[in-house]
Amino acid sequence: MKSGYRTFTIAGPEGVERLLRKIRGLYSLREETADDIDEQYLDTFDGRLSSRRLALRQTERRFVLAAFSGTPSEETEGPQKPRIFWQDFPEGKVKDMLAPISGVRALCPLFRVVGRRRHFRVCNRDEKVVLRLQLETGDLYVGEEKREAFAPRLHLEGMRGYHKQFQRVSEVLGENDCQNLEPGQTPVDLFFSQLQIRPDENKIRLCLGKDQTASQAISLIGQGLLAGMKRNLPGVLEDIDSEFLHDFRVAIRRTRALLSQFKQEIPPGQAGIFQDEFRWLGSVAGPVRDLDVCLQKEAIYRGLLPDDMHAGLSGFMEKIAEWRERQAVIMRDHLQSARAAALFANWSDFLSALPSKIQMPQGQIPCRKAARKVVRRCFLRLLRDARRTIRGDMQDVSIHKLRIQAKKFRYMAEFFRGFFPAPDMDALVSDLRGLQDDLGDFNDLAVQIRRFQEYGTALSLDRIAGETLDALLVRLEVEKKRLLKKCLKRCMQFMKQDRTGLF
């Protein structure tokens, strides 16, 4: 029976045999078995597993999903593919746990651990097992590249009734520069630390000071957004999963919002030029994104149709998937074009030089002052558009405008969040997120209806698929009316509180 468990890191491979000799000087140390380690760790690009302190390990077709601490764990068989989705796993706990976490994101190789695991038993003079040891040594790989050896690890498992022996060996390790893991720290944490992997490393981090100028703030924000585009672009081109394109387009929209709200702080003509180019960049990615949304909602469409129409829906969705592949080829050509490369290079150069353009007096005003002005203006426009939506009769158009204005305000509020009282801003952004969710659902559905009408004309559908599409459009119009009521109710709730004093 166990009486304790500790993990130590050893200072370098050369210290391993020296420590084993030290332990042999106290007790009988016998090596029982040894086995090879070859484990691939997988996660989504945005670290959805590791941010929850979960690790998915793969050894050939065997997958283990466990907490960083190692327990509890679940095992299953799975596919050997470069990228895996939760749907690829057989029915069971692993699939059920992954589904709500990874969602539409692919599970891709993060790093690989290759090495040796040796098992020892420690016995006293009576040949009683008083302790078990597990020694792990090896290297870390990222892709096919060998990065570095990981610090050798020695796991101690004490046996009931032999706590003194457990404590004595622990003391010997401590006396020989071995580090006991800190409370809450695990071997997986050591891998992440050694490779400098952070679950949130793909998030934009802004540290704006009140003494910075508006130009400096624009430069920092713009460079962060550009870095986000460049991080996601390889995943878009490789078509790893649909979230790469989504996040790529969000970075473009945020950049365009930045340009539109700070026209006075940017040299004449430059804002318009970059606005036009980023509008083009967003437009070339739009058709594929619309098709992605359509494909992701197939299960919802099935729920709206009777069983005898599911075959027709499958035929229609196959056509959509084929069209998406054709559109993706066109999109990749644009994204790899000289025009796109020039845009990224020119925008980077412009942002680097912007803080030094002292001929722009508006750009030299304090960042805090400019931020409060911009955020207040966006908020007042949001309230204006919300009122128009509530009393308007062209609600498809007004909801679309409100959705865009809500995005602009949220982007600005998030950029400059540090300049406002945190509790009040957090509450406002939380309420806004609910409004945006409802507006987004309505807008997505309105776009889908328009796109389906276009697809029905452009695609060569057989009779069954065509009849299914017609039936689906009828049901989507009913759903659209329901979502409209929900949006109007949410708008009225949002307007009840007077928050203008916050800005």
C-alpha positions in Angstrom: 0.0 0.0 0.0 1.2 3.5 -0.8 2.2 5.9 2.0 3.4 8.9 -0.1 4.4 10.1 -3.5 6.9 12.7 -4.6 8.6 13.7 -7.8 12.1 15.1 -8.0 14.0 16.6 -10.9 17.7 15.7 -11.2 20.2 18.3 -12.2 21.4 16.9 -15.5 21.8 13.3 -16.8 25.3 12.9 -15.3 23.7 13.1 -11.8 21.4 10.1 -12.3 23.9 7.3 -11.7 25.5 9.2 -8.8 22.1 9.4 -7.1 21.5 5.7 -7.7 24.8 4.9 -6.0 23.8 7.1 -3.0 20.6 5.2 -2.6 22.4 1.8 -3.0 24.6 2.9 -0.1 21.5 3.0 2.1 19.3 0.2 0.8 19.2 -2.7 -1.6 18.3 -1.2 -5.0 17.1 -3.5 -7.7 16.0 -2.6 -11.3 12.9 -4.5 -12.2 11.9 -3.5 -15.7 12.5 -0.8 -18.2 10.4 0.5 -21.1 10.7 3.0 -23.9 8.8 6.3 -23.8 7.4 7.7 -27.0 4.4 9.9 -26.3 2.9 12.6 -28.3 1.1 15.4 -26.5 -1.8 17.0 -28.4 -3.9 20.1 -27.9 -5.8 22.7 -29.9 -4.0 25.7 -31.3 -5.4 27.9 -28.6 -4.6 25.5 -25.8 -8.2 24.5 -24.8 -7.0 21.4 -23.0 -3.9 22.7 -21.3 -5.8 25.8 -20.1 -8.0 23.4 -18.2 -4.9 21.5 -17.0 -5.8 18.5 -19.1 -3.3 16.5 -21.2 -4.0 14.3 -24.2 -1.2 11.8 -24.8 -0.9 9.5 -27.8 1.2 6.4 -28.1 0.5 4.9 -31.6 -3.3 4.3 -31.5 -3.6 4.5 -27.7 -4.8 7.8 -26.3 -4.9 8.9 -22.6 -6.8 11.9 -21.5 -5.8 12.9 -17.9 -5.4 15.9 -15.6 -1.8 17.3 -15.5 -1.5 15.4 -12.2 -2.1 12.2 -14.0 -5.4 11.3 -12.3 -8.1 10.8 -13.1 -7.4 9.4 -16.5 -9.4 7.9 -19.4 -8.0 5.7 -22.2 -9.2 4.9 -25.7 -8.1 3.8 -29.1 -8.0 6.5 -31.8 -6.8 7.3 -35.3 -3.2 8.0 -36.3 -3.6 11.2 -38.3 -1.8 14.6 -38.4 -4.8 16.3 -37.0 -7.7 14.7 -35.0 -11.1 15.9 -34.1 -13.2 14.7 -31.2 -15.6 13.1 -33.7 -12.8 10.7 -34.7 -12.8 8.9 -31.4 -15.0 5.9 -30.6 -18.0 6.4 -28.3 -16.9 6.6 -24.7 -15.6 9.0 -21.9 -12.7 10.4 -23.9 -15.0 11.5 -26.7 -17.6 12.8 -24.3 -15.0 14.9 -22.5 -13.3 16.3 -25.6 -16.4 17.3 -27.4 -17.4 20.4 -25.3 -13.8 21.5 -24.9 -12.2 21.2 -28.3 -15.4 21.9 -30.3 -14.5 22.6 -33.9 -10.8 22.8 -33.2 -8.4 20.1 -34.4 -6.2 18.3 -31.9 -2.7 18.7 -33.2 0.7 17.5 -32.0 2.2 19.9 -29.5 5.4 18.1 -28.5 6.8 14.6 -28.2 8.5 13.0 -25.3 11.0 10.2 -26.3 13.1 8.4 -23.7 13.4 5.6 -21.2 11.5 4.7 -18.1 13.2 2.5 -15.5 11.5 0.9 -12.6 13.3 0.0 -9.3 12.4 -1.5 -6.0 14.1 -0.5 -2.8 14.4 -3.2 -0.1 15.6 -3.3 3.5 17.8 -6.0 5.1 14.8 -8.3 5.4 14.2 -8.0 1.7 10.9 -6.1 2.3 10.0 -3.6 -0.4 10.1 -0.2 1.4 10.0 2.1 -1.6 9.5 2.0 -5.4 11.3 4.3 -7.8 10.6 5.3 -11.3 13.3 7.1 -13.3 12.5 8.9 -16.5 15.1 10.3 -18.9 14.8 11.5 -22.5 14.4 14.3 -25.0 11.7 16.7 -26.1 10.8 17.1 -29.8 8.7 19.7 -31.5 7.7 18.3 -34.9 10.7 16.4 -36.1 13.1 18.7 -34.4 14.9 17.5 -31.3 14.8 20.5 -28.9 16.6 19.4 -25.7 16.8 16.8 -23.0 14.2 17.2 -20.3 15.5 17.2 -16.7 15.6 13.6 -15.5 12.7 12.8 -13.1 12.7 10.4 -10.2 9.3 9.4 -8.8 9.2 8.0 -5.3 6.3 5.9 -4.1 6.4 5.1 -0.4 5.0 1.9 1.1 2.8 1.8 4.1 4.7 1.3 7.3 8.0 2.5 5.9 7.6 6.3 6.1 11.1 6.7 7.6 12.7 5.1 4.5 10.6 7.3 2.2 11.7 10.4 4.2 15.4 9.3 4.2 15.6 8.9 0.5 13.8 12.2 0.0 16.4 13.9 2.2 19.3 12.3 0.2 17.8 13.6 -3.1 17.4 17.1 -1.6 21.0 17.0 -0.3 22.2 16.3 -3.9 20.6 19.3 -5.6 17.4 17.5 -6.7 14.3 19.7 -6.7 11.0 18.4 -5.3 8.1 19.7 -7.4 6.2 22.5 -5.8 2.7 22.0 -4.6 0.4 21.9 -7.6 3.2 21.5 -10.0 3.4 18.4 -12.2 5.8 16.8 -14.7 3.6 18.1 -17.5 4.1 21.6 -16.2 7.8 21.0 -16.4 7.5 20.1 -20.1 5.4 23.2 -20.8 7.9 25.4 -18.9 10.9 24.0 -20.6 9.4 24.5 -24.1 8.0 27.9 -23.0 4.5 26.9 -24.0 1.7 28.9 -22.5 -2.0 28.0 -22.9 -2.9 31.6 -23.6 0.1 32.4 -25.8 -2.0 33.1 -28.8 -4.0 35.8 -27.1 -3.1 39.5 -27.7 -1.7 41.1 -24.6 -1.8 44.8 -24.4 0.0 46.9 -21.8 -1.0 50.5 -22.4 0.3 53.2 -20.1 -1.6 56.4 -19.3 1.6 58.3 -20.3 1.7 56.8 -23.8 0.6 58.8 -26.8 -2.3 57.9 -29.1 0.1 57.0 -31.8 2.0 54.7 -29.6 -1.2 52.9 -28.6 -2.3 52.6 -32.2 1.1 51.1 -33.0 1.0 48.6 -30.2 -2.5 47.5 -30.9 -2.0 47.2 -34.6 1.2 45.2 -34.2 -0.6 42.8 -31.8 -3.4 42.3 -34.3 -1.0 41.8 -37.2 0.9 39.2 -35.2 -2.5 37.5 -34.7 -3.1 37.4 -38.4 0.4 36.0 -39.1 0.0 33.3 -36.4 -3.3 32.1 -37.8 -2.4 32.4 -41.5 -0.5 29.0 -41.8 -3.5 27.2 -40.2 -5.8 29.0 -42.7 -3.6 27.9 -45.7 -3.2 24.3 -44.4 -6.9 24.2 -43.6 -6.3 22.7 -40.2 -9.6 23.7 -38.8 -12.2 26.5 -39.3 -11.2 28.5 -36.2 -8.0 29.6 -37.9 -9.9 31.4 -40.5 -12.4 32.8 -38.0 -9.6 34.2 -35.8 -7.8 35.6 -38.9 -10.9 37.5 -39.9 -11.5 38.8 -36.4 -8.0 40.3 -36.4 -8.8 41.9 -39.7 -12.1 43.3 -38.4 -10.4 44.7 -35.3 -7.8 46.3 -37.4 -10.4 48.0 -39.6 -12.2 49.2 -36.4 -8.9 50.7 -35.1 -8.4 52.5 -38.4 -12.0 53.8 -38.6 -11.9 55.1 -35.0 -8.5 56.8 -35.1 -8.6 58.6 -38.5 -7.5 61.9 -36.9 -4.5 60.3 -35.3 -3.2 58.8 -38.6 -1.5 60.8 -41.4 -4.0 62.0 -44.1 -4.8 59.4 -46.8 -3.1 56.5 -45.0 -6.1 55.3 -43.0 -8.2 55.1 -46.2 -5.6 53.2 -48.1 -5.1 50.6 -45.4 -8.9 50.4 -44.7 -9.5 49.6 -48.4 -6.8 46.9 -48.4 -7.9 45.2 -45.2 -11.5 45.3 -46.5 -10.3 43.4 -49.5 -8.4 40.9 -47.3 -11.5 40.3 -45.3 -13.7 39.9 -48.4 -11.5 37.2 -50.0 -12.0 35.1 -46.8 -15.7 35.7 -46.4 -17.2 33.1 -48.8 -15.2 30.2 -47.2 -16.2 31.4 -43.7 -19.9 31.5 -44.7 -19.6 27.9 -46.0 -17.9 26.8 -42.8 -20.7 28.1 -40.7 -23.2 26.3 -43.0 -21.4 23.0 -42.7 -21.0 23.3 -38.9 -24.8 23.7 -38.5 -25.7 20.5 -40.3 -26.9 18.8 -37.1 -29.2 21.8 -36.4 -30.7 21.6 -39.9 -31.4 17.9 -39.4 -33.3 18.7 -36.3 -35.5 21.1 -38.3 -36.4 18.5 -41.0 -38.4 15.3 -40.9 -36.4 12.0 -41.1 -37.4 11.4 -44.7 -35.6 14.6 -45.8 -32.3 13.7 -44.1 -31.0 12.0 -47.2 -31.7 15.1 -49.3 -30.0 17.2 -46.8 -26.9 15.0 -46.9 -26.8 15.4 -50.7 -27.1 19.2 -50.4 -24.3 19.4 -47.7 -22.0 17.3 -49.9 -22.5 19.9 -52.7 -21.7 22.6 -50.1 -18.5 20.9 -49.0 -17.4 20.5 -52.6 -18.1 24.2 -53.3 -16.2 25.1 -50.1 -13.1 23.3 -51.4 -13.2 25.3 -54.7 -13.7 28.6 -52.8 -10.8 27.6 -50.5 -8.4 27.3 -53.4 -9.4 30.8 -54.6 -8.9 32.2 -51.1 -5.5 30.6 -50.7 -4.4 32.2 -54.0 -5.4 35.6 -52.7 -3.8 35.1 -49.3 -0.5 34.0 -50.8 -0.5 36.8 -53.4 2.0 39.7 -53.8 -0.8 42.0 -52.8 -1.4 40.3 -49.4 2.4 40.1 -48.8 2.7 43.9 -49.6 -0.2 44.7 -47.3 1.4 42.9 -44.3 4.8 44.4 -45.0 3.5 48.0 -45.5 1.3 47.9 -42.5 4.1 46.6 -40.3 6.4 49.4 -41.5 3.8 52.0 -41.1 3.0 50.9 -37.5 6.7 50.9 -36.5 7.2 54.4 -37.8 3.9 55.9 -36.6 4.9 56.9 -33.0 7.7 59.1 -34.5 5.4 61.1 -36.8 5.4 64.3 -34.7 3.8 66.2 -37.5 0.5 64.6 -36.5 -0.5 66.6 -33.3 -3.6 64.5 -32.7 -1.3 61.4 -32.5 0.7 63.0 -29.7 -2.2 63.5 -27.3 -2.2 61.2 -24.2 -3.5 57.7 -25.0 -5.9 57.8 -22.0 -7.6 60.9 -23.3 -7.9 59.6 -26.9 -9.2 56.2 -25.6 -12.0 57.7 -23.4 -13.1 59.9 -26.3 -13.2 57.0 -28.8 -14.9 54.5 -26.4 -17.6 57.1 -25.4 -18.3 57.9 -29.0 -18.7 54.2 -29.9 -20.9 53.6 -26.9 -23.2 56.5 -27.8 -23.5 55.2 -31.4 -24.3 51.7 -30.0 -27.2 53.2 -27.9 -28.4 55.1 -31.0 -28.5 52.0 -33.2 -30.1 50.0 -30.4 -33.0 52.5 -30.2 -33.3 52.5 -34.0 -33.5 48.7 -34.0 -36.2 48.6 -31.3 -38.5 51.1 -33.2 -37.4 50.4 -36.8 -39.3 48.4 -39.5 -36.3 47.3 -41.6 -35.0 45.2 -38.8 -32.7 42.9 -40.9 -30.7 46.0 -41.9 -30.9 47.7 -38.5 -29.8 44.6 -36.6 -26.9 44.2 -39.0 -25.8 47.8 -38.3 -26.3 47.3 -34.5 -24.2 44.2 -34.6 -21.3 46.0 -36.4 -21.5 48.9 -33.9 -21.6 46.5 -31.0 -18.4 44.9 -32.3 -16.7 48.3 -32.7 -17.6 49.3 -29.2 -16.4 46.0 -27.7 -13.2 46.1 -29.6 -12.4 49.6 -28.3 -13.5 48.7 -24.8 -11.2 45.7 -24.8 -8.3 47.6 -26.2 -8.5 50.3 -23.6 -10.1 48.3 -20.7 -7.4 49.4 -18.3 -8.5 53.0 -18.4 -11.9 52.3 -16.9 -13.2 50.9 -13.6 -12.8 47.1 -13.9 -16.1 46.0 -12.1 -18.2 48.4 -14.2 -16.5 47.6 -17.5 -16.6 43.8 -16.8 -20.4 44.0 -16.1 -21.0 46.0 -19.3 -18.9 43.8 -21.5 -20.7 40.7 -20.0 -24.1 42.2 -20.9 -22.8 43.2 -24.3 -21.5 39.7 -25.0 -25.1 38.4 -24.5 -26.5 41.0 -26.9 -23.8 40.2 -29.4 -24.5 36.5 -29.2 -28.2 37.0 -30.0 -27.4 39.5 -32.8 -24.8 37.1 -34.2 -27.3 34.2 -34.2 -29.8 36.3 -36.1 -27.3 37.7 -38.6 -25.8 34.2 -39.2 -29.3 32.9 -39.9 -30.1 35.8 -42.2 -26.9 35.3 -44.1 -27.5 31.5 -44.3 -30.9 32.1 -45.8 -29.5 34.4 -48.5 -26.6 32.1 -49.2 -28.9 29.1 -49.4 -31.0 30.9 -52.0 -27.8 31.6 -53.9 -26.5 28.1 -53.6 -29.7 26.6 -54.8 -29.3 28.6 -58.0 -25.6 28.1 -58.4 -25.4 24.4 -57.5 -26.7 21.5 -59.7 -29.1 20.0 -57.2 -31.1 16.9 -57.9 -34.9 17.0 -57.3 -34.6 15.5 -53.7 -31.9 17.9 -52.6 -33.8 20.8 -54.2 -37.0 20.0 -52.4 -35.1 19.5 -49.1 -33.5 23.0 -49.5 -37.0 24.6 -50.1 -38.3 22.9 -47.0 -35.3 24.0 -45.0 -35.7 27.6 -46.1 -39.3 27.6 -44.9 -38.2 26.4 -41.4 -35.3 28.8 -41.3 -37.6 31.7 -41.9 -39.7 30.6 -38.9 -36.6 30.3 -36.8 -35.5 33.8 -38.0 -38.8 35.3 -36.6 -38.1 33.7 -33.3 -34.6 35.0 -33.1 -35.8 38.5 -34.1 -38.1 38.6 -31.0 -35.2 37.4 -28.9 -32.9 40.2 -30.2 -35.5 42.9 -29.6 -36.0 41.7 -26.1 -32.3 41.6 -25.4 -31.9 45.2 -26.9 -34.6 46.5 -24.5 -32.9 44.8 -21.5 -29.5 46.3 -22.5 -31.0 49.8 -22.8 -32.6 49.7 -19.3 -29.4 50.6 -17.5 -27.9 54.1 -18.0 -24.1 53.5 -18.3 -23.1 56.7 -20.1 -21.6 58.0 -16.9 -18.9 55.3 -17.1 -17.3 57.1 -20.0 
